[in-house]
């Protein structure tokens, strides 16, 4: 197979965990002599690493499959990842799909391709995810100056709306020792910042009598400029973790903490493991110890049983929190979840209206948060060029653009934040 197909394109959907895994899988092909090209370009083989958190993710996957076939009608297409794990037969019936590989088997993609005759119709390779115990480490490199370091996979929680345990299996991770070695590998390849990622990273080490706090204390010793926690559950974000990050020279003042709802009633229906009070406690400690911290949250609107009063209660709670931004998700029914059988479904038009309200609110609170830092200076890690601007992120995750050439990419520079733009803050380099 590898002698025939020389150009390969990857597209990653969904979470940062997927990005780290795609990066690792692509290395196998590059080492075999394949030329990696952009997904929109002509390729002999297309690989789509999928997400299936929402119905929109499913629709996007179908669109991307059609796009690949337009680029090269004779190409071969592999669909891997969460969507492939949950709906393999459905995907295999999509016109143009040659290979469907589930969550665990995707790491053997190149070997599987070598063994298969792709001229014999669509093939499905999928293991029983409930029996999966193997942890496959990975990190992304080359696409960004940040590296997404996979430290954990799977989830033992049973949130009533979520398919991730069905797609990725039980929570699992490597030892601290092996995770530190993995981090060093990413640093040796040029990463200036490591972003700790996984499905439920606060669960790290539970099978080995280790924990997340122990891990970050060891990572602090690494020769790297920045360490960033991606997303961590509020019930697992302990005061001790926040206190350590507050005095750390490596961990940056940025937290993303899933909220999902500001109503205790809805949190109960979602089978979340905390109440509003716990979330407020986390935010209060962060604000007290790290006043400049950026705090983001995930919110789901239109969950079954969410009344107008519940939504307003949630909105008021978010306003009370004074956090920095929101990732808003419109609830969509997912097969084999508890919530799909719940009564009191919210009309889809109402779901969309509530999503719009929260997204507009998110824009306002993000703008207010960013404006607090105008006329101050922050360290910025620069990542890429766009429209004659060099773009990067502050330690507390504010997007900054300066007029400068590409020579500052993958460097940290002190920048004065000058003025607000729709998508970023204009900055000036401080010599």
C-alpha positions, 0 to 999 in steps of 0.5 A: 500500500505504501508504495502506491500512495505517497501523499497523505492528508489528515484532518482532526475534529474535536478536542486537543486530545485528538490533535495529539493523537493525530500528530503521533499517527502522522509520524508513522506515515512520514517515517515510511516516506509519505508526504504530508499535505493539507486536507484541502489539497490533492492527496492519495489518502485522507485520514479523518480523526473524528469527534462525536460529542454532538450531532454537528460533529457527525454532520461535519465528518460527512462534509469533510468526507465529501470534500476529500473526494472532490479533491481527488475522486480516486483517493482512499479515505480512512475515518478513525476515532470516536465517531468511528467507534460509536457508528462504524456501520453507519460510516462504512455506508457513506459513499467514498469511505474505504476504512473505518477504525475505532478508538483503540485500533487507530494507533495501528492505522499504517499497519492495518492499511498494509494488510488490507485490500482497499479495493474490496469495499469498505472495511471496519476495524473496531474493538470492544472499548469496554475491555480496553486497558491500554494507554497510548501516549502521544503529543502534538508537534509541528503545528503549533509552538504549543504541544498538546501532551496526552496524559490521560484517556477515557472516563469513569464518569457517567454524565447522562449526556455524554458518549465519551466513555462509550467512545474511549473506554475507562479512565487510564494513564501512564506513570509519572515517570513515563509521562515526564519522559514523554514531556521531555521528548516534546521539549527536545522537538522544540515545544516551548509550551506543554498543554496537559490534555486528556478526557479527564486529566484530574483522574490521572494516576488513579490506577497507580496510586499517583495523582495529578498534583504529584504529576504537575510537581514533577513537570514543574522541574522540566526545562520548558518555558510554559506548562498549561492545564487544558480542562479539569473537572471542578470536583478534581481541581483541588485547592492544593492544585490551585495553590501550587499553580499560583506559585509555579514559575512554569504553570500559567494563570489559565484554567478551563473548568467545565460548568455545563449548567448554573442550575443545581437541578440541571446538574443533578439531571446531568449526573455531574459530580458537583454543585454550583457551590463547588464551582464557585469555590474553585473560581473564588480561590483562583481569583484570590490567588491569581487575580490576572487568571483567565477562566473559561467554562463549558456550558450546555443549553437546552438539556431535557428539563431545563425550563426558562427559569433554570436557564435564567438561573444559570445565566445569573450564576455565570454573570456572578462568577465573573469568568472570562469566556464560555464554550457554549454547546447546544444539547443534542440527543446522543444514542445510548446515553441516559438523557435521550430517554428523559422527558420534558425535551426542550424545543430545538428553536428554544435551544438555539435561542439560548445558545445565541444568548450565551454566545453573545454574553461570552463575547461581552465577558471576554471583551471586558476581561481582555480590556482589563489588560490594555496598557499593561505588558505580558509575555507572549508566545508567538505562533504564526503569521496572519494578514501581516500580523504575528499572532501569539498568546499571553501566559493567561491566554489572551490572543495578541497580534503585533506587526513583526516578521516571522523571526519571533515565531516560537519565542516569548517576547514582552509585549505592551497590550495597546488596543482591542480588536474584534479577534485579538489585542493589538500589541507592541514589542518591548525592546 
